[in-house]
């Protein structure tokens, strides 16, 4: 007997004009470029949901934006955190594709498979990044108009969060102005670079509190952080960014090469610091880089792409060095007070680079209509499958989630907590959180 649900799904796909195809790894996919400005080409890679539904439009559409700036969503986010395959090219149990249509966007232009024809076409401000993203979305909707009415969310990590809150403001304005149609509901800001100076100022206290430095080390880190702040307040933004990097080197010296992204990561006793990814068992940092580069070479061939992956990423960071340390405080306050966009902030307790104390201090300093309600709101724990996975706090359209046993990469470090946060953000929470 024919599977009637499958037949109905196929008919609906034809009617909706889907152009899903076989890409790299399991499941229906599609990918392409949108020319967001002359000479600036942004790459997207869509994974249609594998949920047991009659049609993929029954599930939300989620864009994942990586940080850096210059880190690739199609690489790091996809294979190291939440895509259908992990770095071993084995099926990931907790992939988001089980519950949503997921697009990995290499953003801003110059990142991953996205590229510019001239370095002058790279972005220099957060606002330019947001404008480009709205053009990307407009181009995507032209190819898939059925997604215009599907609930749409942007979830991000690190510098991606700084980009995302600006995108929320620009996209909401475009929707209200009638220049784009989108069922834009909310954003998730994971371990996000939202107020860099405040975050950096909390590095020394955080390291001191977990026993990673002694008094002398704490004072040395604080002195370097204070200079970062001083340069920023003087308007010497590029120098402040450079001093941020110097402060990191001070920490590596004082805290024996501690991993900025998860302070509990075992660090081999060697002189050169390295940042682990979500790595295959036993792999070193150098091996991880080689693994991802090999994977992305295979992806490039499978998808028939001409652009080399990641060759412009360093230029992306350099071009944004003046904007790097600038906060997104005012735009966040605007989104909270002037839009209906849901803003979910989440942070891993083991993250140093975007430490939770810095994020909480910044959130508490926001000046918006519900500041008093936010400051007095309770912070109950949340549990998944009988285990406490963190704490949450809500006021108006703002939520904060403290995530236990996770560092910078919450989706891979604590997928159970991430599943809970996603379900709350997308209104798919039934009180039990039954994971797929």
VENBEL-V471074 format. One record per residue. RES is the residue in one small letter. OMEGA is omega as a letter, one per 40 degrees, with the letter a starting at -180 (999 if undefined). BURIAL is I if it has 16 or more other C-alpha atoms within 10 Angstrom, else O. Layout:
RES_OMEGA_BURIAL ; RES_OMEGA_BURIAL
//
This chain:
x_i_O ; x_i_O ; x_a_O ; x_i_O ; x_i_O ; x_i_O ; x_i_O ; x_a_O ; x_i_O ; x_i_O ; x_a_O ; x_i_I ; x_i_I ; x_a_O ; x_a_O ; x_i_O ; x_a_O ; x_i_O ; x_a_O ; x_a_O ; x_i_O ; x_a_O ; x_i_I ; x_a_I ; x_a_O ; x_i_O ; x_i_O ; x_a_I ; x_i_I ; x_a_I ; x_i_I ; x_i_I ; x_i_I ; x_i_I ; x_a_I ; x_i_I ; x_i_O ; x_i_O ; x_a_O ; x_a_I ; x_a_I ; x_a_I ; x_i_I ; x_a_I ; x_a_I ; x_i_I ; x_i_I ; x_a_I ; x_i_I ; x_i_I ; x_a_I ; x_i_O ; x_a_O ; x_a_I ; x_a_I ; x_a_I ; x_i_I ; x_i_O ; x_a_I ; x_i_I ; x_a_I ; x_i_I ; x_i_I ; x_i_I ; x_i_I ; x_a_I ; x_a_I ; x_e_I ; x_a_I ; x_i_I ; x_a_I ; x_i_I ; x_a_I ; x_i_I ; x_a_I ; x_a_I ; x_a_I ; x_a_I ; x_a_I ; x_a_I ; x_a_I ; x_i_I ; x_a_I ; x_i_I ; x_i_I ; x_a_I ; x_i_I ; x_a_O ; x_i_O ; x_i_O ; x_i_O ; x_a_I ; x_a_O ; x_i_I ; x_i_I ; x_a_I ; x_i_I ; x_a_I ; x_a_I ; x_i_I ; x_a_I ; x_i_I ; x_i_I ; x_a_I ; x_i_I ; x_a_I ; x_e_I ; x_i_I ; x_a_I ; x_a_I ; x_i_I ; x_i_I ; x_i_I ; x_a_I ; x_i_I ; x_a_I ; x_i_O ; x_a_O ; x_i_O ; x_a_O ; x_i_I ; x_i_I ; x_i_I ; x_a_I ; x_i_I ; x_i_I ; x_i_O ; x_i_O ; x_a_I ; x_i_I ; x_i_I ; x_a_I ; x_i_I ; x_i_I ; x_i_I ; x_a_I ; x_i_I ; x_i_I ; x_i_I ; x_i_I ; x_i_I ; x_i_O ; x_a_O ; x_a_O ; x_i_I ; x_i_I ; x_a_I ; x_a_I ; x_i_O ; x_i_I ; x_a_I ; x_a_I ; x_i_I ; x_i_I ; x_a_I ; x_a_I ; x_i_I ; x_i_I ; x_i_I ; x_i_I ; x_i_I ; x_i_I ; x_a_I ; x_a_I ; x_i_I ; x_i_I ; x_i_I ; x_i_I ; x_a_I ; x_a_I ; x_i_I ; x_i_I ; x_i_O ; x_i_I ; x_a_O ; x_i_O ; x_i_O ; x_a_O ; x_i_O ; x_i_I ; x_a_I ; x_i_I ; x_a_I ; x_a_I ; x_a_I ; x_a_I ; x_i_I ; x_a_I ; x_a_I ; x_i_I ; x_a_I ; x_a_I ; x_a_I ; x_i_I ; x_a_I ; x_a_I ; x_i_I ; x_i_I ; x_a_I ; x_i_I ; x_a_I ; x_a_I ; x_a_I ; x_i_I ; x_a_I ; x_i_I ; x_i_I ; x_a_I ; x_a_O ; x_i_O ; x_a_O ; x_i_I ; x_i_I ; x_a_O ; x_a_O ; x_i_O ; x_i_I ; x_a_I ; x_i_O ; x_i_I ; x_a_I ; x_i_I ; x_i_I ; x_i_I ; x_i_I ; x_i_I ; x_i_I ; x_i_I ; x_a_I ; x_i_O ; x_i_I ; x_a_I ; x_i_O ; x_a_O ; x_i_O ; x_a_O ; x_i_I ; x_i_I ; x_i_I ; x_i_I ; x_i_I ; x_i_I ; x_i_I ; x_i_I ; x_i_O ; x_i_I ; x_i_I ; x_i_I ; x_i_I ; x_i_I ; x_i_I ; x_i_I ; x_a_O ; x_a_I ; x_i_I ; x_i_I ; x_i_I ; x_i_I ; x_a_I ; x_a_I ; x_i_I ; x_a_I ; x_i_I ; x_i_O ; x_i_O ; x_a_O ; x_i_I ; x_a_O ; x_i_O ; x_a_O ; x_a_O ; x_i_O ; x_i_I ; x_i_I ; x_i_I ; x_i_I ; x_i_I ; x_a_I ; x_i_I ; x_a_O ; x_i_O ; x_a_O ; x_i_O ; x_i_I ; x_i_I ; x_i_O ; x_i_O ; x_i_I ; x_a_I ; x_i_O ; x_a_I ; x_i_I ; x_i_O ; x_i_O ; x_a_I ; x_i_I ; x_i_O ; x_i_O ; x_a_I ; x_i_I ; x_a_O ; x_a_O ; x_i_O ; x_a_O ; x_i_O ; x_a_O ; x_i_O ; x_a_O ; x_i_I ; x_a_I ; x_a_I ; x_a_I ; x_i_I ; x_i_O ; x_i_I ; x_a_I ; x_a_I ; x_a_I ; x_i_I ; x_a_I ; x_i_I ; x_a_I ; x_a_I ; x_a_I ; x_a_I ; x_a_I ; x_i_I ; x_a_I ; x_a_I ; x_a_O ; x_i_I ; x_i_I ; x_i_I ; x_a_O ; x_a_I ; x_a_I ; x_a_I ; x_i_O ; x_i_O ; x_a_O ; x_i_I ; x_a_I ; x_i_I ; x_i_I ; x_i_I ; x_a_I ; x_i_I ; x_a_I ; x_a_I ; x_i_I ; x_i_I ; x_a_I ; x_i_I ; x_a_I ; x_a_I ; x_i_I ; x_i_I ; x_i_I ; x_a_I ; x_i_I ; x_i_O ; x_i_I ; x_a_I ; x_a_O ; x_a_O ; x_i_I ; x_i_I ; x_a_I ; x_a_O ; x_i_O ; x_a_I ; x_i_O ; x_i_O ; x_a_I ; x_a_O ; x_a_O ; x_i_O ; x_i_O ; x_a_O ; x_i_O ; x_i_O ; x_a_I ; x_i_I ; x_i_I ; x_i_O ; x_a_O ; x_i_O ; x_a_O ; x_i_I ; x_a_I ; x_i_I ; x_a_I ; x_a_I ; x_i_I ; x_a_I ; x_i_O ; x_i_I ; x_i_I ; x_i_I ; x_i_I ; x_i_I ; x_a_I ; x_i_I ; x_i_I ; x_i_I ; x_i_I ; x_a_I ; x_a_I ; x_a_I ; x_a_I ; x_a_I ; x_a_I ; x_a_I ; x_a_I ; x_i_I ; x_i_I ; x_i_I ; x_i_I ; x_i_I ; x_a_I ; x_i_I ; x_a_I ; x_i_I ; x_a_I ; x_a_I ; x_i_I ; x_i_O ; x_a_O ; x_a_O ; x_a_O ; x_a_O ; x_a_O ; x_i_I ; x_a_O ; x_i_O ; x_999_O
//
